[in-house]
Amino acid sequence: MSGGEHRALTREAAAELVAEMLGLPKLIGSPKQEPWALVIRDEKLQQIGQVRTDRRAACIRLEQSPAQIAVELVHLDAAIDYLTRYRTAGWWIDRRQMSLAALLAEVGTSLPWS
């Protein structure tokens, strides 16, 4: 097994573990699609998680009220929840190159400040 194959397997295993820990629905697809899509979904959800962390820090730095911060965080949490409803592996694979903003726009939501 090459180093690249080992990293891919490790990345798939990590994405699967995170999905199980978060109680995310199992993806449906071919045996090759499912692990690939699992990694893609995990990467997109990590991107939203990073945006959430960055926005929270920015809100605090800008001294926004707790209510303003909560509104932004609730919006991001809803986007995460909405995306996890997509269970078809092919759906995730087809969108692997999309930016986070484009992906959210496609599913009918957006980042509140974009």
C-alpha positions, 0 to 999 in steps of 0.5 A, a space after each residue: 500500500 502506498 503512502 497516498 493509499 494509506 492516507 486516503 484510508 485513514 481519511 475515510 476512517 476518520 470521516 466515518 468515525 466523525 459521522 458516527 460520533 455526530 449521528 450523521 445519516 449513512 450515505 447511500 451509493 456504490 461501494 466506491 462512492 460511499 467512502 469518497 462521498 463521506 470524506 467530501 461531506 466531512 470536508 464541507 462540514 468542517 469548512 462550515 465548522 471553521 466558518 462558525 468558529 471564525 464568525 463567533 470570534 469576529 462577533 466577539 471581537 466586534 463586541 456584538 451582543 450575545 443575541 447577535 452572535 446567537 443569530 449567526 451561530 443558529 444560522 450556521 447550525 441550521 446550514 449544517 443540519 440541512 446539508 446532513 439531510 443529503 444522503 446520496 453519495 453521488 450528490 456529494 461527489 457531484 458537488 465536491 469542487 463547489 465553494 461553500 457559498 455556492 453549495 449553500 446557495 444551491 440548497 437554499 440557504 446562505 451565510 448571513 453576511 455574504 
